[in-house]
Amino acid sequence: MNTKTQRLCAWAGPAMIVVFLIGFWFVAGLVPPPSPHLSAEEVARFYVEHRSRIQPGLIISMVAAGLGFPWTVALALQMRRAEGRWAPLAVTQLVAGSVLPLLIVFPMFAWAAAAYRAGSSSPEITQALNDLGWLPFIGFIAPPIVQAIALALTVFADRRAVPVFPRWVGYYNLWCAVLFAPGILDIIFHTGPFAWNGVFAFWIPLVVFGSWFFVNAVPLLQAIARQEREEAGTAAAVA
């Protein structure tokens, strides 16, 4: 019976968001993001003035991103229960969810490089590193969209008498996938709602992405608890 371990993995998702926001928002001060419309000199000044906050904040955020791995495993295991032995959607969830923490961390190394030599590198190099961080961080929407859709399809295909996840989880995840999508437009816009600091590219996906872990954690923990009861009942019947 591995349900206790699964439960720990399930709590890793909400914990990731809490620790990540502490590092990224409250320590590094990267929320709200610096405007993409800033000049190279203004971007360089931002990293010089905030280096002492950005560096430890990024360290905390990078460590927090690792909690996304056990979260994905717990979600994939419960999806497999819904799909059966051959579980392509659960495997899809596992692959996409394993890629996501890496896509969170890699842009942070661009910001870390910008802060590392802030004041000694040319403003244009610092600006390029800043762009190299924010564009993929906001714009790489494929993994979370795939995760949300895979979970939704699993929910709708579940024909068990007592489904692993309630049906509202499917509709919720489809809606999340739609709200993640505008982030990719940050590669076009420098200002406005679709820029990397805009309401549709940054603020709405930030709220949706953070809540995705908390909202899905509730039915995930309930599914693990049901599995625990089912396994206990099976063991009692065999005994």
Secondary structure, 3 states (H helix, E strand, C coil): CCHHHHHHHHHHHHHHHHHHHHHHHHHCCCCCCCCCCCCHHHHHHHHHHHHHHHHHHHHHHHHHHCCHHHHHHHHHHHHHHHHCCCCHHHHHHHHHHHHHHHHHHHHHHHHHHHHHCCCCCCHHHHHHHHHHHHHHHHHCCHHHHHHHHHHHHHHHHCCCCCCCCCHHHHHHHHHHHHHHHHHHHHHCCCCCCCCCCCHHHHHHHHHHHHHHHHHHHHHHHHHHHHHHHHHHHHHHHHC
